Amino acid sequence: MSEQAPRLDAGAIRNIHAVLSRIHQGQELTESLMDVARALVDVLGFNSACVNIVDGDDLEAVAVVGPDGYSALLGQRNPVSRWHQLMQAGQNWHGLSLVIDPRDMAPGLRYIEPGDDAGLLGKPGVWGALGMLLAPMKTADGELVGIVTVDGRPHSLWPDEFQCTLLEMFTVQAGMAIDKQRLTASLRLEHERLHASEKRFRLAFDGAPIGMSLLRVAPGSAQIVDGNESLASMFRLSTAELNQRSMLELVHPDDRAGCQEDIDRLLNKGLVQTEKRYVRSDGSVFWGLLHGALLSEESDGFGDALAQIVDVTDAKEAERALTHLASHDPLTGLANRTLLRRRIDEVVSQARRSGRTGAVLFVDLDHFKEVNDLHGHLVGDEVLAMVARRVQAAVRTTDTVGRVGGDEFVVVTYPVSLSEAEQMAVRIARLLGERIHVGDVSAQVEASIGLVLVTGAVEPLEVLRRADAAMYRVKEQATFSRYAVDTA
């Protein structure tokens, strides 16, 4: 395994900060990418670095820094698919792809043959002449815009997690610089055509770079020494207002409990990655992914750290929406069959432990087919949504209401007595018996309800089966009562 990378001195820290600052200050893209390549060699200590960016279906090497002979790689073009093959075939090394021998996996790629008798393949943990480490460059939306490759001198150790994290930070910044240039070109063209792109350009420009800061860290504190414009904008502050603030002040009060552990991890392990809610100056809240790396540590417990924050609010909301969709019916918003079964499992377990009873009500609509046949499925969907609201109005807020089929609904309630469950069935039947109005359409449906009192004596799947069977007895008997009772 690789030895721990030496801590960077103050000059190296300033170089890192200067490179990251220059990347988003409007210089030409090639200059920005050359800055990245030089920093990977001069600051992080790699033997060579090559920045390849997507151009159509190919990747082109646009910035190369390394020993004599490596300049021959400049301008090299290879299909994106070949690079994907190379990354997939490589070894996962601290989140990046480490390739020992690229020849069989991507024979079209050019590489530098060793000029001495150094081993081509090296050995575990040690660079060979053919080895390379690949770090993808992506936009904030996850689009691949390029790949950075680095290698080490033959016989030197593979990079450790600290070096790989800094390499990944540089590739993130390079990817944002590429994306920013494309956005800038697009917005400038729109300005020439519509004379109204200044606002859009500003929005795109401000949204592209990631918020970066240098921190002064000590046990229990993380002080912002220098934050960039993007970070200031993220918190709706000026850079003067942002600098010298404690990072903990920006964290949502409910999420501060874990901050001490994060700081300790940063000081002790050298790295930290954490998702927290942050509060802007106007009181609004957003989710941020913080990725920090300790750059230097002093004997008095203080240290300097490089941190970046990415706004991941949209991703969190999308994740929450997907989680909700996985357990809820998309038409009515009610629980789906999966969530209902989980809730029935819980009620059966609670009934067994406590001796109290719960209930499951299986509700099937009568005459709903006529609604679809006469008025179409769009009206039918509106009727189902209205039915869902009426069923919810007839039960308690602690009860679970779900949809298990086209016109079948289930209520799970606990704790509840038999008489209370019967009253609930009566309320549901009464509400569903009232006419439903959808635009100019007036529809009439009724409900047949199977009620099972849950005592914990049978398994959860049997509970739902008995409720279904009780419901069908109501349909077959065609009695005045709209529900039938069973006990499980």
Residue pairs with C-beta under 8 A, 6 or more apart in sequence:
1 125
2 125
2 157
2 158
2 159
2 160
3 157
3 160
4 160
4 162
5 45
5 159
5 160
5 162
5 163
7 294
7 295
7 296
7 297
8 16
8 43
8 295
8 296
9 296
10 296
10 304
12 43
12 295
13 214
13 295
13 296
13 304
13 306
15 39
15 42
15 43
16 39
16 43
16 166
16 295
16 306
17 214
17 226
17 306
19 35
19 36
19 38
19 39
19 43
19 170
20 169
20 170
20 173
20 212
20 228
21 228
22 31
22 32
22 35
23 32
23 35
23 36
23 173
23 174
23 176
23 177
24 173
24 176
24 177
24 180
24 208
24 209
24 228
24 230
29 177
29 178
29 181
30 62
30 63
32 174
32 177
33 51
33 53
33 62
33 63
33 174
33 177
33 178
34 51
34 63
34 65
36 49
36 51
36 63
36 148
36 170
36 171
36 173
36 174
37 49
37 50
37 51
37 63
37 64
37 65
37 148
38 49
38 65
39 170
40 46
40 49
40 65
40 148
40 150
40 167
40 170
41 47
41 48
41 49
41 65
41 66
44 159
44 163
44 166
44 167
44 170
45 163
46 150
46 151
46 152
46 159
46 167
47 66
47 67
47 127
47 150
47 151
47 152
47 153
47 156
48 64
48 65
48 66
48 67
48 70
48 112
48 150
48 151
49 63
49 64
49 65
49 66
49 148
49 149
49 150
50 61
50 63
50 64
50 65
50 66
50 70
50 73
50 148
50 149
50 150
51 61
51 62
51 63
51 64
51 137
51 146
51 148
51 174
52 59
52 60
52 61
52 62
52 76
52 83
52 146
52 147
52 148
52 149
53 59
53 60
53 62
53 137
53 145
53 146
53 178
54 80
54 144
54 145
54 146
55 77
57 79
57 80
57 81
58 77
58 78
58 79
58 80
59 77
59 78
59 79
59 80
59 83
59 146
59 147
60 75
60 76
60 77
61 73
61 74
61 75
61 76
61 77
62 74
63 74
64 70
64 71
64 73
64 74
69 112
69 115
70 112
72 110
72 112
73 110
73 112
76 109
76 110
78 106
78 108
78 109
79 108
80 144
82 106
82 108
82 109
83 106
83 134
83 147
85 105
85 106
86 97
86 99
86 102
86 105
86 106
86 109
86 134
87 97
87 134
87 136
87 147
88 97
89 99
89 105
90 97
90 98
90 99
90 134
91 97
91 98
91 99
91 100
92 98
93 133
93 158
93 159
93 164
94 159
94 160
94 161
94 164
94 165
95 164
95 168
96 133
96 134
96 135
96 164
96 167
96 168
97 133
97 134
97 135
98 131
98 132
98 133
98 134
98 158
99 105
99 131
99 132
99 133
99 134
100 121
100 122
100 128
100 130
100 131
101 120
101 121
101 128
101 130
101 131
102 109
102 111
102 130
102 132
103 111
103 130
111 130
111 132
112 129
113 129
114 120
114 129
114 154
116 154
118 128
118 129
118 154
118 155
119 128
119 129
119 154
119 155
120 128
120 129
120 130
121 128
121 130
121 131
122 128
122 129
122 131
122 154
122 155
125 157
125 158
126 155
126 156
126 157
126 158
127 151
127 152
127 153
127 154
127 155
127 156
127 157
127 158
128 154
129 154
131 151
131 152
131 158
132 149
132 150
132 151
133 149
133 150
133 151
133 158
133 159
133 164
133 167
134 147
134 148
134 149
135 147
135 148
135 149
135 150
135 167
135 168
135 171
136 144
136 146
136 147
136 148
136 171
136 175
137 144
137 145
137 146
137 147
137 148
137 171
137 172
137 174
137 175
137 178
138 144
138 145
138 172
138 175
139 145
139 175
139 176
139 178
139 179
140 176
140 179
140 207
140 208
140 210
140 310
143 179
145 175
145 178
145 179
146 174
146 175
146 178
148 167
148 170
148 171
148 174
150 159
150 167
152 158
152 159
159 167
161 271
162 270
162 271
162 293
165 271
165 291
165 293
166 293
166 306
169 291
169 293
169 306
169 308
172 210
172 308
173 209
173 210
173 212
176 208
176 209
176 210
179 208
180 204
180 205
180 208
180 209
183 204
183 205
183 208
184 201
184 204
184 205
186 204
187 197
187 200
187 201
187 204
187 205
188 197
188 201
190 196
190 197
190 200
191 197
191 198
191 201
206 229
206 230
206 233
209 228
209 229
209 230
210 230
210 308
210 309
210 310
211 227
211 228
211 230
211 231
211 232
211 233
211 234
211 308
211 309
211 310
212 227
212 228
212 230
212 231
212 306
212 307
212 308
213 224
213 225
213 226
213 227
213 228
213 231
213 242
213 247
213 306
213 307
213 308
213 309
214 224
214 225
214 226
214 227
214 304
214 305
214 306
214 307
215 222
215 223
215 224
215 225
215 247
215 292
215 304
215 305
215 306
215 307
216 222
216 223
216 225
216 302
216 303
216 304
217 223
217 263
217 266
217 267
217 294
217 302
217 303
217 304
217 305
218 301
218 302
218 303
219 263
219 264
219 267
219 301
220 260
220 263
221 246
221 248
221 263
222 246
222 247
222 248
222 259
222 263
222 266
222 305
223 244
223 245
223 246
223 247
224 242
224 243
224 244
224 245
224 246
224 247
225 243
225 244
225 304
226 243
227 239
227 242
227 243
228 239
229 239
231 242
231 309
232 238
232 239
232 241
232 242
234 278
234 280
234 286
234 288
234 309
234 311
235 242
235 250
235 278
235 280
235 281
236 280
236 281
236 282
237 281
241 281
247 307
248 256
248 259
250 278
250 279
251 259
251 276
251 277
251 278
251 279
252 276
252 277
252 278
252 279
252 285
254 277
255 276
255 277
258 274
258 276
259 276
262 272
262 274
262 290
263 272
265 271
265 272
266 272
266 292
266 294
266 303
266 305
267 294
267 297
267 301
267 303
270 293
270 294
271 292
271 293
271 294
272 290
272 291
272 292
273 289
273 290
273 291
273 292
274 289
274 290
275 287
275 288
275 289
275 290
275 312
275 316
276 287
276 288
276 290
277 285
277 286
277 287
277 288
278 285
278 286
278 287
278 288
278 309
279 285
280 286
286 311
286 313
287 311
287 312
287 313
287 315
287 316
288 309
288 310
288 311
288 312
289 309
289 310
289 312
290 307
290 308
290 309
291 307
291 308
291 310
292 305
292 306
292 307
292 308
293 305
293 306
293 307
294 303
294 304
294 305
295 303
295 304
295 305
295 306
296 303
296 304
297 303
326 338
327 335
327 336
327 338
327 339
328 334
328 335
328 336
328 339
329 335
329 336
329 402
329 403
331 381
331 384
331 385
331 403
332 384
332 385
332 388
332 403
333 388
334 388
334 392
334 401
334 402
334 403
334 409
335 343
335 400
335 401
335 402
335 403
336 402
336 403
336 404
337 402
337 404
339 400
339 402
340 400
340 402
340 404
340 410
340 412
340 464
341 460
341 461
341 464
343 400
343 402
343 412
344 360
344 412
344 454
344 460
344 463
344 464
345 460
346 414
347 358
347 360
347 412
347 413
347 414
347 454
348 358
348 454
348 456
348 458
348 459
348 460
348 463
349 456
350 356
350 358
350 414
350 415
350 456
351 357
351 358
351 414
351 454
351 455
351 456
352 456
353 456
354 415
356 414
356 415
357 414
357 415
357 416
357 417
357 418
357 453
357 454
357 455
358 412
358 413
358 414
358 415
358 416
358 453
358 454
359 411
359 412
359 413
359 414
359 416
359 418
359 421
359 424
359 451
359 452
359 453
359 454
360 410
360 411
360 412
360 413
360 451
360 452
360 454
360 463
360 464
360 467
360 488
361 410
361 411
361 413
361 421
361 424
361 425
361 428
361 449
361 450
361 451
361 452
361 467
361 483
362 408
362 409
362 410
362 449
362 450
362 451
362 452
362 464
362 467
362 468
362 470
362 471
363 391
363 408
363 409
363 410
363 411
363 428
363 432
363 447
363 448
363 449
363 471
364 407
364 408
364 409
364 447
364 448
364 449
364 450
364 471
364 475
365 387
365 407
365 408
365 409
365 432
365 445
365 446
365 447
366 445
366 446
366 447
366 448
366 475
367 444
367 445
367 446
368 380
368 383
368 384
368 406
368 407
368 445
371 379
371 380
371 383
371 443
371 445
372 379
372 380
375 438
375 441
375 443
379 438
379 439
379 441
379 443
382 438
383 436
383 438
383 443
383 445
384 403
384 406
384 407
386 436
386 438
387 407
387 409
387 432
387 436
387 445
388 401
388 403
388 409
390 428
390 431
390 432
390 434
391 401
391 409
391 411
391 428
391 431
391 432
392 401
393 431
394 424
394 427
394 428
394 431
395 401
395 411
395 413
395 424
395 427
395 428
396 413
398 413
399 411
399 412
399 413
400 411
400 412
400 413
401 409
401 410
401 411
402 409
402 410
402 411
402 412
403 409
403 410
404 410
410 464
410 467
411 424
411 428
413 421
413 424
414 454
416 424
418 453
418 485
421 451
421 453
422 451
422 483
422 485
425 449
425 451
425 482
425 483
426 482
426 483
428 447
428 449
429 446
429 447
429 449
429 482
429 483
432 445
432 446
432 447
433 445
433 446
433 447
433 482
435 442
435 443
435 444
436 442
436 443
436 444
436 445
437 443
446 482
447 482
448 471
448 472
448 474
448 475
448 482
448 483
449 471
449 474
449 482
449 483
449 484
450 466
450 467
450 468
450 469
450 470
450 471
450 472
450 473
450 474
450 483
450 484
450 486
451 467
451 470
451 483
451 484
451 485
451 486
452 463
452 466
452 467
452 470
452 485
452 486
452 487
452 488
453 485
453 486
453 487
453 488
454 463
454 488
455 487
455 488
457 487
457 488
458 466
458 488
462 488
463 488
466 486
466 488
467 486
469 486
470 483
470 484
470 485
470 486
471 484
473 484
474 481
474 482
474 483
474 484
477 484
